[in-house]
Amino acid sequence: MYRWSELIKDLNLVAGDSISPSAESVWNLCMVVVSRSKDICRVSAWVCLEYKNNITAARIVKILIENGKSAAPSNVRILLEHFRILDHKDERLNMPILVNWTEIIVASGSDILFDFNAQHDCVSTGCR
């Protein structure tokens, strides 16, 4: 069990998120969350979710449930690495381009729509 303040202390968490719990609330780490489309989503999974009335892409950092609460998706809080989807596709791969916002957002488990596969473009990033 961890206090919320301990779980987020080293993260660039978006300030003023309306579903962020109190700093002293106690949470347990979870292994999976089930999306609305019934996908089993684990830590590091790529997901699409509803966030502030928009559909966005993100990667799961932590899956948490408040101590003593039922495992209903609405009781689960997900910490996610937020990505922006560019308006244009990659010319070579003909796929959407995701750019990291370098911020962590908090979402409810019930906000997760589905998981998806994301490809890394080694050519443009210079990987070996």
N, CA, C and O atoms as a GROMACS GRO file, in nm:
protein
  512
    1MET      N    1   0.084  -0.118   0.000
    1MET     CA    2   0.000   0.000   0.000
    1MET      C    3   0.088   0.125   0.000
    1MET      O    4   0.193   0.130   0.065
    2TYR      N    5   0.043   0.225  -0.075
    2TYR     CA    6   0.120   0.348  -0.091
    2TYR      C    7   0.028   0.469  -0.078
    2TYR      O    8  -0.088   0.464  -0.118
    3ARG      N    9   0.080   0.574  -0.022
    3ARG     CA   10   0.006   0.701  -0.021
    3ARG      C   11   0.015   0.761  -0.161
    3ARG      O   12   0.116   0.745  -0.230
    4TRP      N   13  -0.091   0.830  -0.201
    4TRP     CA   14  -0.094   0.892  -0.333
    4TRP      C   15   0.028   0.981  -0.354
    4TRP      O   16   0.088   0.980  -0.461
    5SER      N   17   0.064   1.058  -0.252
    5SER     CA   18   0.179   1.150  -0.262
    5SER      C   19   0.308   1.075  -0.293
    5SER      O   20   0.394   1.128  -0.363
    6GLU      N   21   0.325   0.952  -0.242
    6GLU     CA   22   0.444   0.871  -0.271
    6GLU      C   23   0.442   0.821  -0.415
    6GLU      O   24   0.546   0.816  -0.481
    7LEU      N   25   0.324   0.784  -0.463
    7LEU     CA   26   0.312   0.728  -0.598
    7LEU      C   27   0.343   0.829  -0.708
    7LEU      O   28   0.388   0.791  -0.816
    8ILE      N   29   0.319   0.957  -0.681
    8ILE     CA   30   0.335   1.058  -0.787
    8ILE      C   31   0.455   1.150  -0.768
    8ILE      O   32   0.477   1.240  -0.849
    9LYS      N   33   0.534   1.129  -0.661
    9LYS     CA   34   0.637   1.226  -0.626
    9LYS      C   35   0.741   1.251  -0.734
    9LYS      O   36   0.791   1.363  -0.745
   10ASP      N   37   0.776   1.153  -0.815
   10ASP     CA   38   0.878   1.171  -0.919
   10ASP      C   39   0.819   1.185  -1.059
   10ASP      O   40   0.891   1.176  -1.158
   11LEU      N   41   0.689   1.207  -1.067
   11LEU     CA   42   0.623   1.215  -1.197
   11LEU      C   43   0.585   1.359  -1.231
   11LEU      O   44   0.555   1.438  -1.142
   12ASN      N   45   0.587   1.392  -1.358
   12ASN     CA   46   0.545   1.523  -1.406
   12ASN      C   47   0.393   1.520  -1.426
   12ASN      O   48   0.343   1.519  -1.538
   13LEU      N   49   0.322   1.519  -1.313
   13LEU     CA   50   0.177   1.505  -1.315
   13LEU      C   51   0.110   1.635  -1.354
   13LEU      O   52   0.148   1.742  -1.307
   14VAL      N   53   0.009   1.626  -1.442
   14VAL     CA   54  -0.069   1.744  -1.482
   14VAL      C   55  -0.136   1.801  -1.358
   14VAL      O   56  -0.205   1.729  -1.286
   15ALA      N   57  -0.118   1.929  -1.334
   15ALA     CA   58  -0.174   1.994  -1.215
   15ALA      C   59  -0.324   2.015  -1.230
   15ALA      O   60  -0.374   2.037  -1.340
   16GLY      N   61  -0.394   2.007  -1.119
   16GLY     CA   62  -0.537   2.040  -1.117
   16GLY      C   63  -0.628   1.939  -1.183
   16GLY      O   64  -0.740   1.974  -1.220
   17ASP      N   65  -0.583   1.816  -1.198
   17ASP     CA   66  -0.668   1.714  -1.258
   17ASP      C   67  -0.783   1.684  -1.163
   17ASP      O   68  -0.761   1.657  -1.045
   18SER      N   69  -0.904   1.689  -1.212
   18SER     CA   70  -1.023   1.680  -1.126
   18SER      C   71  -1.041   1.544  -1.060
   18SER      O   72  -1.111   1.535  -0.958
   19ILE      N   73  -0.980   1.438  -1.114
   19ILE     CA   74  -0.998   1.307  -1.051
   19ILE      C   75  -0.877   1.265  -0.969
   19ILE      O   76  -0.872   1.152  -0.921
   20SER      N   77  -0.779   1.353  -0.952
   20SER     CA   78  -0.665   1.320  -0.866
   20SER      C   79  -0.712   1.311  -0.722
   20SER      O   80  -0.780   1.402  -0.673
   21PRO      N   81  -0.678   1.202  -0.654
   21PRO     CA   82  -0.721   1.186  -0.515
   21PRO      C   83  -0.642   1.273  -0.418
   21PRO      O   84  -0.546   1.340  -0.456
   22SER      N   85  -0.683   1.271  -0.292
   22SER     CA   86  -0.609   1.347  -0.191
   22SER      C   87  -0.471   1.285  -0.171
   22SER      O   88  -0.453   1.165  -0.189
   23ALA      N   89  -0.375   1.367  -0.133
   23ALA     CA   90  -0.235   1.325  -0.118
   23ALA      C   91  -0.218   1.213  -0.016
   23ALA      O   92  -0.127   1.132  -0.029
   24GLU      N   93  -0.303   1.208   0.084
   24GLU     CA   94  -0.288   1.109   0.192
   24GLU      C   95  -0.371   0.983   0.171
   24GLU      O   96  -0.364   0.892   0.253
   25SER      N   97  -0.449   0.974   0.062
   25SER     CA   98  -0.526   0.853   0.037
   25SER      C   99  -0.431   0.737   0.009
   25SER      O  100  -0.320   0.757  -0.040
   26VAL      N  101  -0.474   0.614   0.042
   26VAL     CA  102  -0.389   0.496   0.033
   26VAL      C  103  -0.433   0.409  -0.085
   26VAL      O  104  -0.552   0.384  -0.105
   27TRP      N  105  -0.333   0.364  -0.164
   27TRP     CA  106  -0.360   0.294  -0.289
   27TRP      C  107  -0.279   0.166  -0.299
   27TRP      O  108  -0.172   0.153  -0.240
   28ASN      N  109  -0.333   0.070  -0.375
   28ASN     CA  110  -0.265  -0.055  -0.405
   28ASN      C  111  -0.234  -0.059  -0.554
   28ASN      O  112  -0.313  -0.012  -0.636
   29LEU      N  113  -0.119  -0.116  -0.588
   29LEU     CA  114  -0.082  -0.134  -0.729
   29LEU      C  115  -0.159  -0.252  -0.787
   29LEU      O  116  -0.178  -0.354  -0.720
   30CYS      N  117  -0.203  -0.238  -0.910
   30CYS     CA  118  -0.274  -0.345  -0.981
   30CYS      C  119  -0.192  -0.388  -1.102
   30CYS      O  120  -0.104  -0.315  -1.148
   31MET      N  121  -0.222  -0.506  -1.152
   31MET     CA  122  -0.150  -0.558  -1.268
   31MET      C  123  -0.219  -0.527  -1.400
   31MET      O  124  -0.152  -0.507  -1.501
   32VAL      N  125  -0.353  -0.523  -1.400
   32VAL     CA  126  -0.427  -0.502  -1.524
   32VAL      C  127  -0.547  -0.413  -1.499
   32VAL      O  128  -0.595  -0.398  -1.387
   33VAL      N  129  -0.595  -0.354  -1.608
   33VAL     CA  130  -0.724  -0.287  -1.611
   33VAL      C  131  -0.794  -0.334  -1.737
   33VAL      O  132  -0.730  -0.356  -1.840
   34VAL      N  133  -0.925  -0.351  -1.732
   34VAL     CA  134  -1.002  -0.397  -1.847
   34VAL      C  135  -1.065  -0.275  -1.914
   34VAL      O  136  -1.136  -0.197  -1.850
   35SER      N  137  -1.038  -0.260  -2.044
   35SER     CA  138  -1.090  -0.145  -2.119
   35SER      C  139  -1.239  -0.163  -2.147
   35SER      O  140  -1.296  -0.269  -2.122
   36ARG      N  141  -1.301  -0.059  -2.200
   36ARG     CA  142  -1.443  -0.067  -2.237
   36ARG      C  143  -1.468  -0.174  -2.342
   36ARG      O  144  -1.574  -0.236  -2.346
   37SER      N  145  -1.367  -0.196  -2.429
   37SER     CA  146  -1.381  -0.297  -2.534
   37SER      C  147  -1.338  -0.436  -2.485
   37SER      O  148  -1.327  -0.530  -2.565
   38LYS      N  149  -1.313  -0.449  -2.355
   38LYS     CA  150  -1.277  -0.575  -2.288
   38LYS      C  151  -1.133  -0.618  -2.313
   38LYS      O  152  -1.099  -0.734  -2.289
   39ASP      N  153  -1.046  -0.527  -2.360
   39ASP     CA  154  -0.903  -0.558  -2.372
   39ASP      C  155  -0.842  -0.563  -2.232
   39ASP      O  156  -0.876  -0.482  -2.146
   40ILE      N  157  -0.751  -0.658  -2.210
   40ILE     CA  158  -0.675  -0.664  -2.085
   40ILE      C  159  -0.552  -0.575  -2.104
   40ILE      O  160  -0.466  -0.605  -2.186
   41CYS      N  161  -0.544  -0.465  -2.030
   41CYS     CA  162  -0.438  -0.366  -2.047
   41CYS      C  163  -0.345  -0.370  -1.926
   41CYS      O  164  -0.389  -0.357  -1.812
   42ARG      N  165  -0.216  -0.389  -1.952
   42ARG     CA  166  -0.114  -0.398  -1.848
   42ARG      C  167  -0.030  -0.270  -1.846
   42ARG      O  168  -0.041  -0.186  -1.935
   43VAL      N  169   0.053  -0.258  -1.744
   43VAL     CA  170   0.148  -0.147  -1.738
   43VAL      C  171   0.233  -0.152  -1.864
   43VAL      O  172   0.277  -0.259  -1.905
   44SER      N  173   0.258  -0.037  -1.924
   44SER     CA  174   0.333  -0.012  -2.049
   44SER      C  175   0.249  -0.036  -2.175
   44SER      O  176   0.301  -0.018  -2.286
   45ALA      N  177   0.123  -0.075  -2.162
   45ALA     CA  178   0.036  -0.090  -2.279
   45ALA      C  179   0.001   0.046  -2.338
   45ALA      O  180  -0.013   0.145  -2.265
   46TRP      N  181  -0.012   0.050  -2.470
   46TRP     CA  182  -0.060   0.169  -2.540
   46TRP      C  183  -0.212   0.162  -2.540
   46TRP      O  184  -0.269   0.057  -2.570
   47VAL      N  185  -0.278   0.273  -2.507
   47VAL     CA  186  -0.424   0.275  -2.501
   47VAL      C  187  -0.479   0.404  -2.560
   47VAL      O  188  -0.413   0.507  -2.562
   48CYS      N  189  -0.602   0.394  -2.609
   48CYS     CA  190  -0.680   0.514  -2.642
   48CYS      C  191  -0.780   0.532  -2.528
   48CYS      O  192  -0.835   0.434  -2.477
   49LEU      N  193  -0.802   0.657  -2.490
   49LEU     CA  194  -0.891   0.685  -2.380
   49LEU      C  195  -0.964   0.816  -2.400
   49LEU      O  196  -0.922   0.900  -2.480
   50GLU      N  197  -1.072   0.832  -2.327
   50GLU     CA  198  -1.141   0.960  -2.320
   50GLU      C  199  -1.075   1.040  -2.210
   50GLU      O  200  -1.066   0.994  -2.096
   51TYR      N  201  -1.028   1.160  -2.243
   51TYR     CA  202  -0.962   1.246  -2.144
   51TYR      C  203  -1.006   1.389  -2.169
   51TYR      O  204  -0.980   1.446  -2.275
   52LYS      N  205  -1.072   1.446  -2.072
   52LYS     CA  206  -1.123   1.584  -2.082
   52LYS      C  207  -1.204   1.605  -2.210
   52LYS      O  208  -1.181   1.700  -2.284
   53ASN      N  209  -1.298   1.514  -2.234
   53ASN     CA  210  -1.390   1.519  -2.349
   53ASN      C  211  -1.323   1.506  -2.484
   53ASN      O  212  -1.380   1.546  -2.585
   54ASN      N  213  -1.203   1.450  -2.489
   54ASN     CA  214  -1.133   1.422  -2.614
   54ASN      C  215  -1.086   1.277  -2.613
   54ASN      O  216  -1.071   1.216  -2.507
   55ILE      N  217  -1.062   1.224  -2.732
   55ILE     CA  218  -0.999   1.092  -2.745
   55ILE      C  219  -0.850   1.117  -2.762
   55ILE      O  220  -0.809   1.198  -2.845
   56THR      N  221  -0.769   1.048  -2.683
   56THR     CA  222  -0.625   1.069  -2.689
   56THR      C  223  -0.552   0.936  -2.674
   56THR      O  224  -0.613   0.835  -2.639
   57ALA      N  225  -0.423   0.937  -2.700
   57ALA     CA  226  -0.338   0.818  -2.689
   57ALA      C  227  -0.247   0.834  -2.568
   57ALA      O  228  -0.206   0.944  -2.533
   58ALA      N  229  -0.216   0.720  -2.506
   58ALA     CA  230  -0.130   0.723  -2.388
   58ALA      C  231  -0.070   0.585  -2.366
   58ALA      O  232  -0.113   0.485  -2.424
   59ARG      N  233   0.032   0.583  -2.280
   59ARG     CA  234   0.093   0.456  -2.239
   59ARG      C  235   0.080   0.445  -2.087
   59ARG      O  236   0.111   0.539  -2.015
   60ILE      N  237   0.034   0.331  -2.040
   60ILE     CA  238   0.008   0.311  -1.897
   60ILE      C  239   0.138   0.306  -1.818
   60ILE      O  240   0.230   0.231  -1.852
   61VAL      N  241   0.145   0.388  -1.712
   61VAL     CA  242   0.260   0.391  -1.622
   61VAL      C  243   0.229   0.312  -1.494
   61VAL      O  244   0.310   0.229  -1.452
   62LYS      N  245   0.113   0.336  -1.434
   62LYS     CA  246   0.072   0.265  -1.312
   62LYS      C  247  -0.079   0.245  -1.315
   62LYS      O  248  -0.154   0.328  -1.366
   63ILE      N  249  -0.121   0.132  -1.258
   63ILE     CA  250  -0.263   0.101  -1.241
   63ILE      C  251  -0.286   0.089  -1.091
   63ILE      O  252  -0.218   0.012  -1.023
   64LEU      N  253  -0.382   0.165  -1.038
   64LEU     CA  254  -0.400   0.175  -0.893
   64LEU      C  255  -0.546   0.163  -0.853
   64LEU      O  256  -0.636   0.201  -0.928
   65ILE      N  257  -0.568   0.109  -0.734
   65ILE     CA  258  -0.702   0.108  -0.676
   65ILE      C  259  -0.692   0.152  -0.531
   65ILE      O  260  -0.601   0.111  -0.458
   66GLU      N  261  -0.786   0.237  -0.492
   66GLU     CA  262  -0.784   0.286  -0.354
   66GLU      C  263  -0.809   0.171  -0.258
   66GLU      O  264  -0.896   0.087  -0.280
   67ASN      N  265  -0.732   0.168  -0.150
   67ASN     CA  266  -0.742   0.062  -0.051
   67ASN      C  267  -0.886   0.050   0.000
   67ASN      O  268  -0.947   0.150   0.040
   68GLY      N  269  -0.939  -0.073  -0.002
   68GLY     CA  270  -1.074  -0.098   0.049
   68GLY      C  271  -1.186  -0.081  -0.052
   68GLY      O  272  -1.301  -0.109  -0.020
   69LYS      N  273  -1.155  -0.035  -0.173
   69LYS     CA  274  -1.259  -0.015  -0.276
   69LYS      C  275  -1.274  -0.141  -0.361
   69LYS      O  276  -1.182  -0.222  -0.370
   70SER      N  277  -1.391  -0.156  -0.422
   70SER     CA  278  -1.414  -0.268  -0.514
   70SER      C  279  -1.334  -0.246  -0.642
   70SER      O  280  -1.292  -0.133  -0.671
   71ALA      N  281  -1.312  -0.352  -0.718
   71ALA     CA  282  -1.230  -0.344  -0.839
   71ALA      C  283  -1.307  -0.295  -0.961
   71ALA      O  284  -1.266  -0.322  -1.074
   72ALA      N  285  -1.416  -0.224  -0.942
   72ALA     CA  286  -1.490  -0.167  -1.055
   72ALA      C  287  -1.401  -0.067  -1.128
   72ALA      O  288  -1.327   0.008  -1.064
   73PRO      N  289  -1.407  -0.063  -1.263
   73PRO     CA  290  -1.322   0.030  -1.339
   73PRO      C  291  -1.331   0.175  -1.294
   73PRO      O  292  -1.232   0.248  -1.301
   74SER      N  293  -1.447   0.217  -1.247
   74SER     CA  294  -1.462   0.356  -1.203
   74SER      C  295  -1.384   0.385  -1.075
   74SER      O  296  -1.358   0.502  -1.044
   75ASN      N  297  -1.346   0.282  -0.999
   75ASN     CA  298  -1.266   0.299  -0.877
   75ASN      C  299  -1.116   0.294  -0.904
   75ASN      O  300  -1.036   0.326  -0.816
   76VAL      N  301  -1.079   0.255  -1.024
   76VAL     CA  302  -0.938   0.241  -1.060
   76VAL      C  303  -0.885   0.375  -1.113
   76VAL      O  304  -0.955   0.444  -1.187
   77ARG      N  305  -0.764   0.411  -1.075
   77ARG     CA  306  -0.697   0.529  -1.130
   77ARG      C  307  -0.575   0.481  -1.208
   77ARG      O  308  -0.499   0.396  -1.162
   78ILE      N  309  -0.559   0.537  -1.327
   78ILE     CA  310  -0.449   0.501  -1.414
   78ILE      C  311  -0.359   0.624  -1.430
   78ILE      O  312  -0.408   0.733  -1.459
   79LEU      N  313  -0.229   0.606  -1.410
   79LEU     CA  314  -0.132   0.710  -1.441
   79LEU      C  315  -0.079   0.677  -1.580
   79LEU      O  316  -0.033   0.566  -1.605
   80LEU      N  317  -0.085   0.775  -1.670
   80LEU     CA  318  -0.051   0.751  -1.810
   80LEU      C  319   0.044   0.856  -1.864
   80LEU      O  320   0.035   0.974  -1.831
   81GLU      N  321   0.135   0.810  -1.948
   81GLU     CA  322   0.223   0.898  -2.025
   81GLU      C  323   0.140   0.947  -2.144
   81GLU      O  324   0.097   0.867  -2.226
   82HIS      N  325   0.118   1.076  -2.152
   82HIS     CA  326   0.026   1.134  -2.251
   82HIS      C  327   0.098   1.161  -2.384
   82HIS      O  328   0.209   1.213  -2.385
   83PHE      N  329   0.034   1.124  -2.494
   83PHE     CA  330   0.089   1.146  -2.628
   83PHE      C  331  -0.009   1.225  -2.713
   83PHE      O  332  -0.131   1.206  -2.704
   84ARG      N  333   0.045   1.313  -2.794
   84ARG     CA  334  -0.035   1.391  -2.888
   84ARG      C  335  -0.032   1.319  -3.022
   84ARG      O  336   0.072   1.270  -3.064
   85ILE      N  337  -0.147   1.312  -3.088
   85ILE     CA  338  -0.156   1.251  -3.221
   85ILE      C  339  -0.148   1.364  -3.322
   85ILE      O  340  -0.236   1.451  -3.326
   86LEU      N  341  -0.044   1.364  -3.405
   86LEU     CA  342  -0.027   1.472  -3.504
   86LEU      C  343  -0.134   1.464  -3.612
   86LEU      O  344  -0.195   1.359  -3.634
   87ASP      N  345  -0.157   1.576  -3.679
   87ASP     CA  346  -0.259   1.584  -3.783
   87ASP      C  347  -0.218   1.517  -3.913
   87ASP      O  348  -0.302   1.493  -4.000
   88HIS      N  349  -0.090   1.485  -3.928
   88HIS     CA  350  -0.043   1.422  -4.052
   88HIS      C  351   0.021   1.286  -4.020
   88HIS      O  352   0.063   1.261  -3.907
   89LYS      N  353   0.026   1.201  -4.122
   89LYS     CA  354   0.085   1.068  -4.107
   89LYS      C  355   0.233   1.071  -4.144
   89LYS      O  356   0.279   1.161  -4.214
   90ASP      N  357   0.305   0.971  -4.096
   90ASP     CA  358   0.444   0.952  -4.136
   90ASP      C  359   0.447   0.920  -4.285
   90ASP      O  360   0.374   0.833  -4.332
   91GLU      N  361   0.532   0.991  -4.360
   91GLU     CA  362   0.535   0.973  -4.507
   91GLU      C  363   0.580   0.833  -4.547
   91GLU      O  364   0.526   0.775  -4.640
   92ARG      N  365   0.678   0.779  -4.477
   92ARG     CA  366   0.732   0.649  -4.514
   92ARG      C  367   0.642   0.534  -4.466
   92ARG      O  368   0.617   0.439  -4.540
   93LEU      N  369   0.595   0.543  -4.342
   93LEU     CA  370   0.516   0.434  -4.284
   93LEU      C  371   0.366   0.448  -4.307
   93LEU      O  372   0.292   0.351  -4.290
   94ASN      N  373   0.321   0.568  -4.347
   94ASN     CA  374   0.179   0.596  -4.367
   94ASN      C  375   0.097   0.562  -4.241
   94ASN      O  376  -0.012   0.505  -4.249
   95MET      N  377   0.153   0.600  -4.126
   95MET     CA  378   0.088   0.574  -3.998
   95MET      C  379   0.080   0.703  -3.918
   95MET      O  380   0.160   0.794  -3.941
   96PRO      N  381  -0.015   0.712  -3.824
   96PRO     CA  382  -0.022   0.831  -3.738
   96PRO      C  383   0.108   0.848  -3.659
   96PRO      O  384   0.176   0.751  -3.627
   97ILE      N  385   0.140   0.972  -3.627
   97ILE     CA  386   0.261   1.003  -3.550
   97ILE      C  387   0.219   1.044  -3.409
   97ILE      O  388   0.134   1.131  -3.392
   98LEU      N  389   0.281   0.982  -3.310
   98LEU     CA  390   0.256   1.014  -3.170
   98LEU      C  391   0.376   1.090  -3.114
   98LEU      O  392   0.490   1.050  -3.135
   99VAL      N  393   0.349   1.199  -3.044
   99VAL     CA  394   0.454   1.280  -2.983
   99VAL      C  395   0.427   1.288  -2.833
   99VAL      O  396   0.316   1.322  -2.791
  100ASN      N  397   0.529   1.258  -2.753
  100ASN     CA  398   0.515   1.259  -2.608
  100ASN      C  399   0.498   1.400  -2.556
  100ASN      O  400   0.576   1.489  -2.590
  101TRP      N  401   0.394   1.422  -2.473
  101TRP     CA  402   0.371   1.553  -2.411
  101TRP      C  403   0.466   1.574  -2.293
  101TRP      O  404   0.475   1.685  -2.241
  102THR      N  405   0.538   1.470  -2.251
  102THR     CA  406   0.625   1.470  -2.133
  102THR      C  407   0.550   1.504  -2.005
  102THR      O  408   0.604   1.567  -1.915
  103GLU      N  409   0.425   1.462  -1.999
  103GLU     CA  410   0.346   1.482  -1.878
  103GLU      C  411   0.270   1.353  -1.847
  103GLU      O  412   0.244   1.271  -1.935
  104ILE      N  413   0.237   1.338  -1.721
  104ILE     CA  414   0.160   1.223  -1.676
  104ILE      C  415   0.018   1.271  -1.644
  104ILE      O  416  -0.002   1.371  -1.575
  105ILE      N  417  -0.079   1.198  -1.696
  105ILE     CA  418  -0.219   1.232  -1.668
  105ILE      C  419  -0.281   1.123  -1.581
  105ILE      O  420  -0.232   1.010  -1.575
  106VAL      N  421  -0.389   1.159  -1.513
  106VAL     CA  422  -0.464   1.064  -1.430
  106VAL      C  423  -0.599   1.041  -1.497
  106VAL      O  424  -0.669   1.136  -1.532
  107ALA      N  425  -0.633   0.914  -1.514
  107ALA     CA  426  -0.763   0.880  -1.572
  107ALA      C  427  -0.828   0.771  -1.489
  107ALA      O  428  -0.760   0.700  -1.415
  108SER      N  429  -0.956   0.759  -1.502
  108SER     CA  430  -1.030   0.650  -1.439
  108SER      C  431  -1.016   0.526  -1.526
  108SER      O  432  -1.000   0.537  -1.648
  109GLY      N  433  -1.023   0.409  -1.466
  109GLY     CA  434  -1.019   0.286  -1.544
  109GLY      C  435  -1.131   0.279  -1.647
  109GLY      O  436  -1.116   0.218  -1.752
  110SER      N  437  -1.244   0.342  -1.617
  110SER     CA  438  -1.357   0.341  -1.710
  110SER      C  439  -1.336   0.434  -1.830
  110SER      O  440  -1.417   0.432  -1.923
  111ASP      N  441  -1.230   0.514  -1.830
  111ASP     CA  442  -1.199   0.602  -1.943
  111ASP      C  443  -1.122   0.531  -2.054
  111ASP      O  444  -1.115   0.582  -2.166
  112ILE      N  445  -1.064   0.414  -2.025
  112ILE     CA  446  -0.982   0.341  -2.122
  112ILE      C  447  -1.074   0.277  -2.226
  112ILE      O  448  -1.160   0.195  -2.191
  113LEU      N  449  -1.056   0.313  -2.352
  113LEU     CA  450  -1.141   0.261  -2.460
  113LEU      C  451  -1.092   0.127  -2.513
  113LEU      O  452  -1.168   0.031  -2.521
  114PHE      N  453  -0.962   0.120  -2.549
  114PHE     CA  454  -0.904  -0.003  -2.604
  114PHE      C  455  -0.752   0.010  -2.604
  114PHE      O  456  -0.698   0.120  -2.591
  115ASP      N  457  -0.684  -0.104  -2.620
  115ASP     CA  458  -0.539  -0.098  -2.634
  115ASP      C  459  -0.503  -0.107  -2.782
  115ASP      O  460  -0.585  -0.148  -2.864
  116PHE      N  461  -0.380  -0.068  -2.815
  116PHE     CA  462  -0.336  -0.074  -2.955
  116PHE      C  463  -0.186  -0.094  -2.960
  116PHE      O  464  -0.115  -0.078  -2.861
  117ASN      N  465  -0.139  -0.131  -3.078
  117ASN     CA  466   0.003  -0.154  -3.101
  117ASN      C  467   0.064  -0.028  -3.162
  117ASN      O  468   0.011   0.024  -3.260
  118ALA      N  469   0.173   0.020  -3.106
  118ALA     CA  470   0.243   0.137  -3.162
  118ALA      C  471   0.380   0.093  -3.211
  118ALA      O  472   0.447   0.013  -3.145
  119GLN      N  473   0.421   0.144  -3.324
  119GLN     CA  474   0.550   0.111  -3.383
  119GLN      C  475   0.648   0.226  -3.361
  119GLN      O  476   0.611   0.343  -3.369
  120HIS      N  477   0.773   0.191  -3.333
  120HIS     CA  478   0.878   0.291  -3.318
  120HIS      C  479   0.948   0.308  -3.453
  120HIS      O  480   0.980   0.208  -3.519
  121ASP      N  481   0.973   0.430  -3.494
  121ASP     CA  482   1.037   0.458  -3.623
  121ASP      C  483   1.187   0.476  -3.603
  121ASP      O  484   1.234   0.587  -3.579
  122CYS      N  485   1.261   0.367  -3.613
  122CYS     CA  486   1.406   0.371  -3.593
  122CYS      C  487   1.478   0.453  -3.700
  122CYS      O  488   1.582   0.513  -3.672
  123VAL      N  489   1.425   0.457  -3.821
  123VAL     CA  490   1.491   0.529  -3.930
  123VAL      C  491   1.500   0.678  -3.898
  123VAL      O  492   1.607   0.737  -3.908
  124SER      N  493   1.388   0.739  -3.859
  124SER     CA  494   1.390   0.884  -3.834
  124SER      C  495   1.454   0.920  -3.701
  124SER      O  496   1.500   1.034  -3.684
  125THR      N  497   1.459   0.827  -3.606
  125THR     CA  498   1.519   0.858  -3.476
  125THR      C  499   1.665   0.817  -3.467
  125THR      O  500   1.732   0.848  -3.368
  126GLY      N  501   1.715   0.748  -3.568
  126GLY     CA  502   1.857   0.713  -3.573
  126GLY      C  503   1.897   0.596  -3.485
  126GLY      O  504   2.014   0.586  -3.446
  127CYS      N  505   1.805   0.507  -3.452
  127CYS     CA  506   1.840   0.389  -3.372
  127CYS      C  507   1.932   0.297  -3.453
  127CYS      O  508   1.938   0.304  -3.576
  128ARG      N  509   2.001   0.213  -3.383
  128ARG     CA  510   2.089   0.116  -3.451
  128ARG      C  511   2.040  -0.024  -3.431
  128ARG      O  512   2.101  -0.118  -3.480
   0.00000   0.00000   0.00000
